[in-house]
Amino acid sequence: MENTTEHLNWRYGVKRYDSAKKVQQEDMDKLQDAIRMAPSSFGLQPFKVLFIEDAELRAKLSVASFHQPQVTEASCLIVFAIETNVDEAFVDAYFSNICGARGVKLEGSLEKHRDSVVHAISRKQNEERLAWATHQAYLALGFLLLAAAELKIDANAMEGFMSAQYDEILGLKQKGLHAVVIAAVGYRHPEDLYQHMVKVRRPENELFIKI
């Protein structure tokens, strides 16, 4: 746990990245694994994650991100986009994956579980479903940030962007997706003053309630 605390104290919300430094593919694969292995409601993972390195595309996305430098300076821009149509067919694809991975048939308790998941999803209104999917994407984002810190890779989450423009630029709507949060990964610029600032968090007696 001491190492985890050290990693979390090391990381911060990077404002400027060193564009000359790139994250090696081996480490990018590890970050991808952290996202993939993050927990998700019912295990459904109702989102997709785009890893964007193309400079021309990121220049367009920068405009939709209020020209925040992280979008273009970081080694990679990561976009979390939720599935906008999580329906029975989506659930069935997940359970088909379970059967294939575990070498079992969809019967008995597994089939009952499948039916309960379909019921839980179908009873949600569309707005509830989108909010639920967004929560799952944020869980994966958290695992990305922690994994990056453990690898001494800088990463910062960003909500300051125009999601509708991201959807248009990346063609997400046609894919049944909607951008909800983004993250930049790379290495901090030596002139980024924020890295030298003391990390400020609410004190334990204000943040935690023990009952």
Sequence and secondary structure as in RCSB ss.txt:
>XXXX:A:sequence
MENTTEHLNWRYGVKRYDSAKKVQQEDMDKLQDAIRMAPSSFGLQPFKVLFIEDAELRAKLSVASFHQPQVTEAS
CLIVFAIETNVDEAFVDAYFSNICGARGVKLEGSLEKHRDSVVHAISRKQNEERLAWATHQAYLALGFLLLAAAE
LKIDANAMEGFMSAQYDEILGLKQKGLHAVVIAAVGYRHPEDLYQHMVKVRRPENELFIKI
>XXXX:A:secstr
 HHHHHHHHH    S B TT    HHHHHHHHHHHHTS  GGG   EEEEEE  HHHHHHHHHTTTT THHHHSS
EEEEEEEES   HHHHHHHHHHHHHHHT  S HHHHHHHHHHHHHHHTS HHHHHHHHHHHHHHHHHHHHHHHHH
TT EEEEE  S HHHHHHHHT GGGTEEEEEEEEEE B TT GGGGS      HHHH    
